[in-house]
C-alpha cells in the first residue's frame, strides 16, 4: 500500500517503500515430525523393563479424557496386570501443613536405603475457579526428586475425586509392573480423598501435629478409624513435650473406637521429619504391620475387597458417563434445569423424567 504522505497535499515529504522484509521463520529450520504414539506392545515392553519415560507417557494416557487414549491405556493396564501386586502400598494423609511432602522426602530416602524402587503418587487439589493445579509437591521433595530410584508423579484432582482415585489405582498397577516395590500415595488433605486412597493401599498412615488446640478437633473420626498408624510430626525442640502429650491423647482416643478388622492395634508414634528423628521407628511399625496382616491372611483379604470395590466404582463411573453423554439427555438437561429453577418442576420429577428417557433410549438400541 502506497504511503499517504506521498500525496499532493504533502509536498516536500517523500517516504520510501523500504526494504522487503524476509519471512520471520528460518527457512533452514526443519520442523520436528510429530511424535508417533507407541503401540500397546511397546508400552508394555518399556514399562516392564523399567523405562521411566515410557511409564510417564503411559500414566499421561491413563489421565487423559480422550476416548482413544483411554482405550490404549486400558489395554496397557490389562497386559501389565500380571506383573503387578508385588509392592507395599502406603497411603499418607494429614491436615494441611502437617509436613506430608517433607515427611515423604525423608521416609522415601529411608526405605530406599534398604534397596528397591519407590513411586510417589501425589493427588494435588485443583482450583474450583480456574480448574488448574500447582502440582508443586516435587519442590518439597528435594532429595527424593533427584534420586535415581524414585518416581514422583503429581496428579490434579480436577474436581473429580472418584476419577482421579481410579486413575491413581491404575497408575499403581503400571508402577508395580515397572519394578517399583514401594508405592506412596499422598492425599490432598483431610476430607473425602482419604476414603478413596484407603481403598487402594495396604497401610494408611496419618500425620498429625501437636499444639494446634484440642488434638481431637483437627481430624474427623472416620479418618482416625481408617488409620493403621498415627504419627505426630515436628516432635523436636520446644515442641517435643507437646508432641508426646498429643500422642497420649490420640492413644486414649483410639481405645474408644471399635477394633479394626485386621486385628492390628494402631500405634501412635512421634517423629521429626525436618531433623530426621524417629523415622526408623515409623517404618519399623509399617513393616511390623505388613508381617502381621500377611500372617493372619488379612493382607490378601483386603486386596481382594479393594479389587471388588473398584469393580463397582468403575461400573458407577461408566454409567454416569454414559448418562451425561447421551445425546437425548444432553438436549433435555438445560430445559429441565430451567424448569426446576423457575419452580415449575421439582428436582425429583425432573430427575425421574431424565432417567426414564435415558432407559427408554437404551431399550431401543
Secondary structure, DSSP 8 states (H G I E B T S, - for coil): ---GGGSGGGTT-----------SS-TT-----------HHHHHHHHHTT-HHHHHHHHHHHH---HHHHHHHHHHHHHHGGG-S-SEEEEEEESTTS-HHHHHHHHHHHHHTTSS-EEEEEEE---TTT------GGGG-TTGGG-TTEEEEEEE-TT-HHHHHHHHHHHHHHHHHTT--EEEEE-SSSSTHHHHHHTT-SEEEEEE-SSSSSGGGGS-HHHHHH-SEEEE---SGGGHHHHHHHHHHHHHHHTTS---TT----EEEE-BTTTTBSHHHHHHHHHHHHHHHHHHTHHHHHHHHHHHHHHHHHHHHHHHHHHHT-HHHHHHHHHHHHHHHTTSS-HHHHHHHHHHHHHHHHHH-
